[in-house]
Amino acid sequence: MTALDFVDDELAALEARGRRRGVRVVGGRRGAEILLDGRWVVSFSSNDYLGLASAPELIAAAGAAMAVHGVGASASRLITGTTDEVVELERELAAFHGGPAALVFGSGYAANTGLIPALVGRGDVVFSDELNHASIIDGCRLSRAEVRVFGHRDVGELERGLASGRWRRRLVVSESVFSMDGDRAPLDAIARVARAADALLMVDDAHAVGACGEGGRGYGMAAGADVVVGTLGKAFGTAGAYVVGQMRLIQHLWNRARSLVFSTSQPPAVMAATRASLRLVAGDAGASRRASLRARERQVRLGLHRLGLPARLEDDTPIIPIVVGDDRQSVACTEALLELGMLVQAIRPPTVPEGTARLRVAVSAAHTEPQVESLLEGLAGLVRCGLIVA
Ligand SMILES: *Cc1c(COP(=O)(O)O)cnc(C)c1O
């Protein structure tokens, strides 16, 4: 017996419930295909929505920056980690969003856990959609503000909540495109009730920036949010995240966001690759990749509809859930599709609510029409054998 034996019990308990997590190893990438545990498969589980993660423009930009800056940033942003590459990127991201200023963080998780505690604290309140991402939940917990969770997309409940108490400051936070459901928040209505209550509005645009909204600019700025979080590791194809907002807010974050102050800066080459990515996203290449993405999304949703599965045909986001329900059954679906050469990762609680384990299909501009057709054939097989109930 040792003091660490409890982990065996916890892992065994997860295993018994079909909930133990593990990883598969990726050995390479070409387009939407990945070399997974030694075998090429088509991935429908990547957030590389525009297929930019392996674009030659990004690779060349990273190489050139590495020749100048080396590999690591070597210190936090406030010590010597602020290179010309990250400063230029921040200027360009702010211009892209039509916002006053931007600040890059090491990841979306770091942005949310740094930002929220910088906005609210004891005596304040955060209103948070029940399906918000774990990094928002953790940011709320770290802030020590009171957290009021409102029903998914329930503006009425939010409005009543905002009117119901006395707090120093109020913050409303929602994703724009929800990461596990692919639906969109009613941001205009949320912005209206937040403004009426004199509350700050924060929008996490992680799954939208680059891929969705006018010109790929997401939805947060258009809705008039006070602060928007975008990620770089999804449609932009690199790594990291950023906050867009007023210059005084950014100045405040330089002093108060602990995940920025106490963490090593992003590698300069990643910043350079992101600048190359942003040029593509904001230009004709981005527009045409978004058009391909919309076509593939539509192909999946129409195909599901034909199989008798619930699919919101009016949605225009790259995330398409197929709720299986049971944890083990969702994993069995993933295994069956893997046999057919496709990766569609099962998403289980606590990432999603109990009883809603699902296949999360993530579509990319890098997918071809025949690849999506194969996916739909694979799913049809799962419906026929009863693993997915239509
Ligand atoms: C992915 C995601 C994050 C975290 O971003 P990382 O850069 O992966 O840490 C934050 N918020 C939402 C809504 C996300 O989907």
The ligand as a Gaussian input file, in Angstrom:
#p B3LYP/6-31G(d) Opt

LIG

0 1
 C      -11.274000      25.200000     -27.042000
 C      -11.985000      26.183000     -26.185000
 C      -11.296000      26.949000     -25.252000
 C       -9.875000      26.660000     -24.889000
 O       -9.002000      27.052000     -25.873000
 P       -7.551000      26.360000     -25.903000
 O       -6.734000      27.275000     -26.717000
 O       -7.763000      25.024000     -26.517000
 O       -7.075000      26.278000     -24.487000
 C      -11.977000      27.953000     -24.605000
 N      -13.283000      28.165000     -24.824000
 C      -13.995000      27.408000     -25.686000
 C      -15.439000      27.679000     -25.887000
 C      -13.360000      26.387000     -26.378000
 O      -14.061000      25.609000     -27.192000

